[in-house]
Structures are given as structure tokens and as C-alpha cells.
């Protein structure tokens, strides 16, 4: 499953401990429900909230970690996003990005395996 087909954005959310979420914005409630259904079909638990004129379909960190285990492209996108925020984010974003570092996002994860 590719999150990019949904036009998903990653965002660090400041809260008690901070978290990483993936969000999709749409003004059409039907499209929001359709996106949520596709995410449910992939075994994820999407949420839908109204934010101004938009509906926001989002998945939380726990579901992102499930998806990362299955999809290398998502893993790379999250690793690059966290690296960018750790380098150029606000002080709070840097703090959260460092806290969310996970061995699954290690640069060594992206190296191809060599069989002897």
C-alpha cells in the first residue's frame, strides 16, 4: 500500500510526548470516507476529523510503524522527514524527531543485503 496514492502528508504533532501522524486533506466527505475505507482494508485504523472546510483522514504513529514494516518506500519517506525535522525543524520538532528515532529508520536499514 502506498500512502502517496492518497496525497498523504507527514506531520510531527506536539503533545504530551509528541507523535508522528500521516494526514490526507479533502473537502469532500465522500472522498474522506473512501480513503478511510482503503486504509481500513489495509489493516490500519484511520480517523476522520473536520478541520475548517476540510476533512482530515489520519493514521497515528502505531499504524505508521505497522506500515513501515511492510513498505520500504514509506520507511524511507519517514526517515527523510525525521532527519529534515531533526536538522531544520523548530526546537520542539527537533526534540520530537530525536525521540521518534527508531532502529527501523536507521540508515543501515536501506543498504541492500549482500549474500556471500
C-alpha positions as CSV (number, residue, x, y, z in Angstrom):
1,X,0.0,0.0,0.0
2,X,1.5,3.3,-1.0
3,X,0.5,6.4,1.1
4,X,1.4,8.6,-1.8
5,X,-1.6,7.5,-3.8
6,X,-3.7,9.2,-1.1
7,X,-1.7,12.5,-1.2
8,X,-0.6,12.0,2.4
9,X,1.5,14.4,4.4
10,X,3.6,13.6,7.4
11,X,3.4,15.8,10.5
12,X,5.0,15.9,13.9
13,X,2.3,16.7,16.4
14,X,3.3,18.3,19.7
15,X,1.5,16.8,22.6
16,X,2.4,15.0,25.8
17,X,5.2,13.0,24.2
18,X,4.8,14.1,20.6
19,X,3.9,11.8,17.8
20,X,4.1,11.4,14.1
21,X,0.9,11.2,12.0
22,X,0.1,10.8,8.3
23,X,-2.7,13.1,7.1
24,X,-4.8,13.4,4.0
25,X,-6.9,16.5,3.4
26,X,-10.1,16.7,1.3
27,X,-13.1,18.9,1.2
28,X,-15.4,16.1,0.1
29,X,-16.8,13.9,2.9
30,X,-17.3,11.0,0.3
31,X,-13.6,11.1,-0.6
32,X,-12.6,11.2,3.1
33,X,-14.8,8.1,3.8
34,X,-13.4,6.3,0.7
35,X,-9.8,7.0,1.8
36,X,-10.6,5.7,5.3
37,X,-12.1,2.6,3.8
38,X,-9.0,1.9,1.8
39,X,-6.8,2.4,4.8
40,X,-9.1,0.0,6.8
41,X,-8.8,-2.6,4.1
42,X,-5.0,-2.4,4.5
43,X,-5.4,-3.2,8.2
44,X,-4.9,0.3,9.5
45,X,-7.2,2.3,11.9
46,X,-7.8,5.7,10.2
47,X,-9.6,8.6,11.9
48,X,-11.6,11.4,10.3
49,X,-11.9,14.9,11.7
50,X,-13.4,18.1,10.4
51,X,-10.8,20.9,10.3
52,X,-12.2,24.2,8.9
53,X,-13.5,23.5,5.4
54,X,-11.5,20.2,5.2
55,X,-12.0,16.7,6.3
56,X,-8.7,15.2,7.6
57,X,-8.1,11.4,7.4
58,X,-5.2,10.5,9.5
59,X,-3.4,7.5,10.9
60,X,-1.4,7.6,14.1
61,X,2.2,6.6,14.9
62,X,1.3,3.0,15.8
63,X,-0.3,2.4,12.4
64,X,2.6,4.1,10.6
65,X,5.0,1.7,12.3
66,X,2.9,-1.2,11.0
67,X,3.0,0.2,7.6
68,X,6.8,0.8,7.7
69,X,7.3,-2.8,8.4
70,X,5.6,-3.7,5.1
71,X,6.7,-0.8,2.8
72,X,10.2,0.3,2.3
73,X,9.2,3.5,0.4
74,X,7.2,4.6,3.5
75,X,10.1,3.8,5.7
76,X,12.4,5.9,3.6
77,X,10.0,8.8,3.5
78,X,9.6,8.8,7.3
79,X,13.3,8.5,7.8
80,X,14.0,11.5,5.5
81,X,11.2,13.5,7.1
82,X,12.5,12.9,10.6
83,X,16.1,13.7,9.5
84,X,14.9,17.0,8.0
85,X,13.0,18.0,11.1
86,X,15.9,17.0,13.4
87,X,18.1,19.3,11.3
88,X,15.9,22.2,10.3
89,X,12.7,22.0,12.5
90,X,11.6,24.2,15.4
91,X,13.2,23.3,18.8
92,X,10.1,21.2,19.6
93,X,10.1,19.4,16.3
94,X,13.8,18.6,16.8
95,X,13.0,17.2,20.2
96,X,10.2,15.0,18.9
97,X,12.2,13.9,15.8
98,X,15.0,12.7,18.0
99,X,12.6,11.0,20.4
100,X,10.9,9.2,17.5
101,X,14.2,7.8,16.2
102,X,13.7,4.1,15.8
103,X,16.2,1.4,14.7
104,X,13.8,0.7,11.8
105,X,14.6,4.1,10.4
106,X,18.4,3.6,10.7
107,X,20.4,4.4,7.5
108,X,21.7,0.8,7.6
109,X,18.1,-0.3,7.0
110,X,18.4,1.0,3.5
111,X,21.5,-0.9,2.5
112,X,21.0,-3.8,0.2
113,X,21.8,-7.2,1.7
114,X,24.7,-9.0,0.3
115,X,24.7,-12.7,0.3
116,X,28.1,-14.4,0.3
